[in-house]
Amino acid sequence: MNASKNYLGRDILISYLKEQNTTHLSYHGFLNSQHDAIINISLLLVSSSSSSFSNWKNLDDYWALKFLKEAKNLEHKSTFDDLKEKVCFFLFCKEKVTPMRMRSD
């Protein structure tokens, strides 16, 4: 496996995406179902990073972008635009999203 594709939490993210019916995929659902693992992994990321994860907002962006990239890579391309819109709405409701922050390429 490509080293750039390995990251903490990839296994739980891929597992969630593979287990869910494409009509039920959601970033919010991922956060809810994997809450404990996400918190533990996020704490590891914060403790091992000097600046990129200096606050929880950056961690939320990290998970949202990883969610979108993995969904796109796992043949959920037909639902990718819907997922991207849902993630954007989820983050917008939390007053965190701008169009530039949702770039997934």
C-alpha positions in Angstrom: 0.0 0.0 0.0 1.2 3.5 -0.8 2.6 5.1 2.3 0.8 8.4 1.5 -2.5 6.5 1.7 -1.7 5.2 5.2 -2.9 7.4 8.0 -4.3 7.0 11.5 -8.0 6.1 11.3 -8.0 5.0 7.7 -9.1 1.5 8.7 -12.2 2.7 10.6 -13.1 5.1 7.8 -12.9 2.5 5.1 -14.8 0.0 7.3 -17.6 2.5 7.8 -17.8 3.3 4.1 -17.8 -0.3 3.0 -20.4 -1.3 5.6 -22.9 1.4 4.7 -25.4 1.4 1.9 -24.5 4.3 -0.4 -27.9 5.9 0.3 -27.1 6.0 4.1 -23.6 7.4 3.9 -23.0 10.5 5.9 -20.1 12.3 7.5 -22.3 12.8 10.6 -23.1 9.1 10.7 -19.4 8.3 10.5 -18.6 10.7 13.4 -21.4 9.2 15.5 -20.6 5.5 14.8 -16.9 5.9 15.3 -16.9 8.6 18.0 -14.6 6.9 20.5 -12.0 5.8 17.9 -12.0 9.2 16.3 -11.4 10.9 19.6 -8.6 8.6 20.5 -7.0 8.9 17.1 -7.4 12.7 17.1 -5.7 12.9 20.5 -2.8 10.9 19.0 -2.6 13.3 16.1 -2.6 16.3 18.4 0.1 14.9 20.6 2.3 13.9 17.6 1.9 17.1 15.6 3.6 20.4 16.2 1.2 22.8 14.5 -1.1 21.3 11.9 -3.6 20.0 14.5 -3.3 22.9 17.0 -7.1 23.1 17.4 -10.2 20.9 17.0 -11.3 22.9 13.9 -8.3 21.6 12.0 -9.1 18.1 13.1 -12.7 18.4 11.9 -11.4 19.5 8.5 -8.9 16.6 8.5 -11.7 14.0 9.1 -14.1 15.7 6.6 -11.5 15.7 3.8 -10.4 12.1 4.5 -14.1 11.0 4.5 -14.7 12.6 1.1 -11.4 11.3 -0.4 -12.0 7.8 0.7 -15.7 7.8 -0.4 -14.5 9.0 -3.8 -11.8 6.3 -4.0 -14.1 3.5 -2.9 -16.4 3.6 -5.9 -18.9 5.9 -4.3 -18.3 8.3 -7.1 -21.9 8.4 -8.1 -22.8 9.6 -4.7 -19.7 11.7 -4.2 -21.3 15.0 -5.1 -24.2 14.3 -2.7 -21.7 13.4 0.1 -19.7 16.5 -0.6 -22.8 18.6 -0.3 -23.8 16.9 3.0 -20.4 17.4 4.5 -20.3 21.0 3.4 -23.7 21.6 4.9 -22.7 19.8 8.1 -19.6 22.0 8.5 -21.5 25.1 7.4 -24.0 24.6 10.2 -21.0 24.6 12.5 -19.8 27.8 10.8 -16.6 26.3 9.6 -16.8 25.8 5.9 -15.9 28.0 3.0 -15.7 26.8 -0.6 -11.9 26.8 -0.5 -11.8 24.6 2.5 -13.9 21.9 0.8 -11.5 21.4 -2.1 -10.9 17.6 -2.2 -8.4 17.5 -5.0 
